[in-house]
Amino acid sequence: MKPIYDEELAILGGGPAGYLAAVRAAQLGFRVVIVEKDEFGGVCLNRGCIPTKALLRTAELAVLGRKGQEFGVMGQLQTVSWSAAHSRKARVVKNLRLGVEHLLNNDTIRIVRGTGRIVNPQQITVKTADGPMTIHCKKILIATGSTPMRPPIPGMELSMILTSDDLLTLEEVPQRLAIIGGGVIGLEFAQMFNGLGTKVTIIEMADQLLPQEDSELAGEVLKLLKRQGIQVHMSAVVTEIAPASAGAVVKFQVKGKEGLVEADFVLLAAGRRPAVPMELVALGASIDAQGALIVNERLETTIPGIYAAGDVTGGKLLAHKAYAEGRVAVENALGFSRSLNQQAVPSCVYIQPELASVGLNETEAMAQGREVKTGRFYFRNNGRALALGEREGLVKVVTDSRTQVILGAQILGQQATELISELTLAVSLGLSADVLADLVHPHPTLSEAVMEACADAIGRAIHKA
C-alpha cells in the first residue's frame, strides 16, 4: 500500500461537516487529508437541501402564477417544464459543488477519492481507483453522514417505492404520489408536487405532522396543507404496499380501521439514520439507541483521538448543524477548546409558508419545570405580509415568565427561515424579550412580527388585534 505519513488530521466524509472541517484546519495552518467516495458537498448539496430547494422554487412560482389575478396580473400561466426545472437544478448543484472543490484546492489539504476504513485512531485504509492506500494521522474526524431509513413493510422491494434520492431523478411529474412520513422531507416533497399538479397523500404514523416541532404550529401546518388540497392521514400505520395496474396501493390502519391509497409512486420519507462506520464499534466506539455515535461536548467519541460531526452524531440531521459541529470538532481535535450550544441550532422546513424554530417549544419548556409565558403575533396583522398577499401564520415566542429570557421561538410564515436568525441570536445570548421588543425594526417588514411577539410576551404588544 502507498502510505501517506505525518498528516495532522484525517477526515472521513466530504459533506458539510467534513469539507468545512478541512477548510478550517487549513486556515489554522494544519495539514489535513479528506477522504470522499462520492461527490463533495454530501447529501445536502447533491441530493438534499439544494436540489430540493431549487425544485421547490419552480413549484412556488407555478403557484404564484395561478394567483396572478389577485395582484392584477392577467394572463395564463405558462406550462411548467419539468425537464427545464431539472436542468436548472443541475446547474445550481454543479456550481455549488465546484465552489466546494475550489475551497478544498489548498496546498495543505490532500484529497483522496475512495472508500475509507478506520484501522485504529491513527490509521485509515482507503480503496481507491488506483489501488489501496494507507493514511497515517494524529487525529481522525468522522463525517460520514446518514442514509435513508427503510422500515420493514411488506412490498418495500417494489420498483414504485422511491427514496428522496430517487424522486429527484423522476423524468416526469407523477399524477398521484403517496408519501409515507409527515416529517420535513415528506412535507417538502408534498408541497413541491402538489404545486405542480400532483394528487398528493401523506400517511403519518404519529398523531401530528413534524413530530419534533411545536404542536400548535404543526396543527396550523396541517390545516394549511389540507386547504392546499393535500390529503393527510394521521396516526396511520402502513401495513403493506402492493402492486396495482398503474402503480401501487398503500394499505394502512388508523385506530383499527383499514384504509388504502392508490398512487403512481410511493415516496418513503420515514427519516434517515446515521451512517456509522461499523469498524468503529469494533474498536470500542459507543452508539446510542438511534444508532448514532456518542460524543462528548468536544465532539470526541468514546475512542480518544477520534471525533465526529454532522448526521453521524444523531440529533437534528441538519446541514447547518453539521457545519457548526465540523468547525467545533476540528478545532478541538487540533488543540483548541470549543463547544456548541445545541439549543441554539435552528430548524427549518421549506414549505409554503415556511416553518422555522429554535430553542425550546412551549411543551418542552414546561416539561423542564419552567414557568412559561408565550407571546404571539399573527402575520394577518402585519402590513408587509398583507402587501405580499402572505397573511398565513404567526410568530410564537417562549419566555421564562420570571426573567423574560427567550427560551425558544417558532415561526410559521413567509420567509420564516430568514426571520429565525434574529431569535437564534437571542437564544444564543440569553436575551430577554424586552431587548427585541425595544429594538427598532424597519417598517414595513415581516421582521416586525418578531418584535410584536416579543412585546406580547411581556404584555405590551401594540398592533395585536
N, C-alpha and C positions, 0 to 999 in steps of 0.2 A: 504494500500500500504506500502511496505517496503521502508523506506526513506534512503537516503544517504545524510548526512549533512556536511556542512562546507568544501566542495571542493572549491579550488580557481577558477577552470575553468572547464566548461563542453564543450566538443566538439561533435558536431553532424555531423558524417561522418568520415569514416576511409580511405578515398582516400589519394592521395599525400598531399594535404593541411592539412587534418585532422591528419594523423598519424605523419607527420613531426612536426606539432604544438605540439602534445602530447609529443614527444620525447624532443623537445626544452624546453617545460615547465618543464619537469623532470630534464633536465640539469641545469636549473636555480633554482632548488630546490623547485618547487611548486607542490602541489597536483593537479591532473587532472583526470577527468573521460572522456572516449571516448566511444561514442555510435555508433555502426555499425550494420546494419540489414543484411548485406551480407558478402562478403569476404573483408578483409583488402587489401589495395592497390588500391581499386576503379576500375573504368572502365579501366584506363590506364594499370594497371598490369594484370588484369584478362581478359579483353575483348577488349583492345585497343592497346596502344603503344607496349607493349611487345609481345603478341601473334602475332600481325601482322608483327612485325619486324622479328620474328623467321620464319614465313612462307615466308616472302619476301626473306630471306636468301636462302631458298630452291629454290625459283624461280630464284634468281640471279645465283646460282650455275648451275642450269639447262641451263640458257642462256650462261653462260661462257663455259660450257661443249660443247655446239654446236659451239663455236668459237675456239675450241682447235687447229684445224689445222693451224689457223693463227699464233699460237705461236709455232708450230712444235710439238704439242701433238697429236698423231694419235690414232685412235680407236673410237669405238662407245660409245655414251652416254648411261649409264645405265638408265633403266626406272625409272621415278620418282614415289615413293610410297607415295601417299597422306596420307595413314594411318600412315606410319612411320614418315612423316613430322608432323602430328598431335600429335603423341606420343612425339616427341622431343619438340614441342611447349608446351605441357602439363607439361613436366619435367621442362622446363625453368620457366614457370609461377609458378609452385609449389615451386621450390627452392627459387624464389624471394619472394613469399608470406610468406614462412616460415621465411625468413630473416626479413621481416617486423614484423611478430608476435614476433620474438626474440627481436627486438628493443623495442617493447612495453612491454616486460616482465620486468617491473621495479616496485619496491615497491611503487613508488609514482604515478604510472599510474593504474587506475582502468578501466577494460574493461567491458562494458555492451553490450551484443548482443541482439538487438531488434530494434523496430521502435520507434523513439523518437518524441515527440510533445512538442513544446515550450508553456508553460503556461504563463510565464512572464519573464522578464530579469534575474530572479534568480531561475527559476524553470523549469524543464523538466520532463514530464512523459514518461515512456518507456513501451511498450508492449513486454514482454519477454516470452520465453517458460515456465518460472516458474511463470508467472503471472505479473501483473502491478507493476511498481516501480516508485518512485519519486526521482529525483535528485535535491538537493538544491546547489546552487553555487553562486559565486560572479560575474562571467563574463561568457558569452557564446560565442563560436565561431561556426559559421555556415559554414560547408564544405560539402554540400550535392551534389555538382557536377552538372551534366547535363544529359539530356535524348535525344534520337534521335527525330528529328522532323518528323512528318508525314503530309505532305501537303494534302489538301482536293482534291485529284484526284480521279475520279470515277474508281473503281476497286482496291482500296487500300486494300480491305479485302481479296484478293486472296491469296492462300497459297504460290504462287510462288514469292510473294513480300517479300523480306528479308531486315532486317536491317544489319548493320555491325556485330552485335552480332550473328545474325542467320547465316550469311555467314561463320563465323569462325567454325561453327559446321557441315557444309556440309560433308558428308561422301565420296563424290566423286567429282572430278573436273568436272564442267559443260562444255558442248561443246560450249554453247552460253550464254553470260552474257550481259545484258543491265544494264547500270549504270545511274541512274538519279542523276546528280550532278557532276560537274567538280572541286570540291574543293579537299582538302587534302585527305579525306577519299576515295573519288571516284577514284582519280588518283593512290593512293597506291594499292587499290584492282585491278584496271585496269591493272597495270603492273604486279602484282602478278599472276593473272590468265592468262594474255597474255603470260607470260613467261612459264606457264605450258601447253600452247597449246589451251587455250580457245579463241574463237572468241569474242572479246570484243567491245562493242559500248558504248560511253559516250554521254549523252544528257545533255547539259548545257544551262541554261536559259540566262545567261549573255553573253556578247559579247567577253569575254576572259575567259580562264581557270584560276583557282586560282585568283578570282577577287580582293583579298586583296593584291596581290603581284605586283611587278613591271611589267608593261605591256610589256616591251621589253623582259624580261626573260620569262614571261608567253607565249609570242609568240614563243620563242625558244623551250619551253616545248611542245607546240602544234606541231611544226614541228617534234620533236623527237618522239612523240607518233605516229604520222602518219607514220613515217619511220619504226617504230616497228610493224606496222600492226594494230594499234588500230584505229577504226573508230570514228570520233568525229563530233557531230552536235552542232554548236554554235547558240546562240540566239534562242534556241528551247524551246518552251513551251509545256510541256506534257499535253495533253487534256484527255486522257483515257488510262487505262490498261485493256485489255480484255483477257479472256482465249483463248487458242489455242489448237490444237490437241496435241501438245507436248510443253507445257509451256505457254507463254503469248505473246501478241502483245502490244507493247507500241506505242501509237499514239501521234504525236506531230505536231506542226506548226512552221515553220520558215518563218517569214515575210509573213504570209498568205497562204503559201504553205503547203500542208499536207505531212506528212512523217510517216513511221512506221518502227519498228524494231521487229523482232521475236527473242525470247530468251527462254532458258530453265528456267532461273531465272532472276528476276529484283532486283538489289540492290538499295535500297533507301538511297542515300547519300546526302540528301538535307541539312545536317548540324545538329547541336544539339542546344537545348535550356536549359537555366539554370533551375535547379530543385529547385525552391524556395519553402520552406515550407509555405503553404498558410496561416497558422495561424499567420505568421509574419506580413502579410499585414493587417490582422485584428487588430494586436497590434500596428500598426502605421508605419511599415517599408515601405519605398518608393522603387518602382521599376521603371526601365526605359522603353523605348519603346520596347526594345527587351526582356523584362521580367526579367531582371537581378536586383539583389539587388544593390541599390545605396549606395556606401560607400565613406567616405572622404579619405584624404591621409593617415590617420592612419588605414584605412580599417575598420572603425567603421560605422555601419549602422545608419540610422536616429533614431534608438532606442538606447539611451545611454546604454552602457554596453554590447551590442550585436555586435559582429564583424563578418566579413565574409571573406572568402578567396577561391580562386580557380574558377572553372567554374561558380559557382553560382553568381559571381560578373560580369560575362559577359566579353566583350573584346575578347582577344585571348584565346581560350579554349585549353590551353597547360599545360601539367603536370609540366614542369619546372617553368612556371609562378605560378602554384598552390603551388609548393614547396616554392618559394620565398615569395608569399603572406602569406602562412601559418606561416612562420617564422616571418615576419613583424607584422602580426596581433596578434600573441600570445605574442610577446614582448611588443607591445603597450597595450594589454589587461592586462598584468601583471605589468604595471607601467613604462615601458621604453619609449623612444621616437625614433621611427624608421620610415623610409619611403622607398618607392621602386620607382626606375626610370623605369617607364613602357616603355619608349622609348628604353631602353637598354635590352629589353626582345627579344631574337632571335626567329625566326620561322623556322621550319624545315619540309621539305617534303621528305619522304624516297622513292622517285622514283629513277630510274637509267637513267642518272646520277642524283645525289641528288640536291635539291634546298634548299638554306638557305638564310635568310635575317635578318637584324637588323636595327633599326632606321628608318629614312625617306627614301623613294624612291625618284626618281627624280621628279615625278609628285607632290608628297606630299610636297616636299621642295619648289618647285616653287609656289604651292598654298599658302604657308605661306609667300610669298613675298621674299624669299631668292634669292640671286644671286648665281646660282649654277654652279659648274664646276665638270664634271664627269671624271673618269678615268676608262679605261677598259683594261683587258688583257685576251687573249683567251688561253685556255688550249692547243690548237693546236701548240702553240709556247713554251710550257713548256716541258722540257726534261723528267721529271718523268712521266708526263701524256702520252707522246708518248711511253715511255718504257712499260707502263702498258697497252697500247692499249686503253686508255680512253681520246681521244682528244676532245670530245664534251664539249661545254660550255665555260663560261667565269667568271671572277670576275669583278664586277662593283662597283665602289666607288663613293659616292655622297659627295661633299665637298662644303663648303662656299667659293666662289671664292675670297673673300677679306681676310679671316682669314686662309684659308686652313684647317679649322677644319672639321673632318669627321662627316657628319650628318647621314650617313647610308651607308649600303652596301648590295649587293646581290651577291650570288654565285650560279652558275649552273655548276656542275661538280662532278667528283669523290671525295668522302669524304668532300663534301661541309658542311655537318652538323658538322664536326670536325673543319674545317678551319674557320668557322664563329666566333668561340670564340675569336680569336685574334682581329677581328673587333668589336666584342661586347665590349671587354675591351676598345678599342679606343673610341667608342661612349660613354661608361660609364664615362670615364675620360676626355672626351672632347679633345682628342689628335688631333693634326694636321697631315695631310697626310705625311709630311716630316719625322715624327718620325718613321712610319712604313716603309717608303721608304729607310731610312738610317739604319734600324735595320738589322743586319746580319742574313739572313735566311740560313739554311743548304741547300746544293746542292748535288744531285738533289732532290728536294721535290716539292710537289704540292703547298706548302705554299709560294713558290717564286712568284706565280701568284698574291698573295695578295700584296706583296712588289712591284711588277711591276705595278699593277693597281693604287696603291697609288702614285708611281712615275709618272705615266701617268697623274694623276690628277693635278700634279704641273709642268708638261711639261718636264720631264726628264726620261721617260722610256727608258731602254736600249735595251731590246730584243723584243719590239713591232714591228711586221712586217708592 
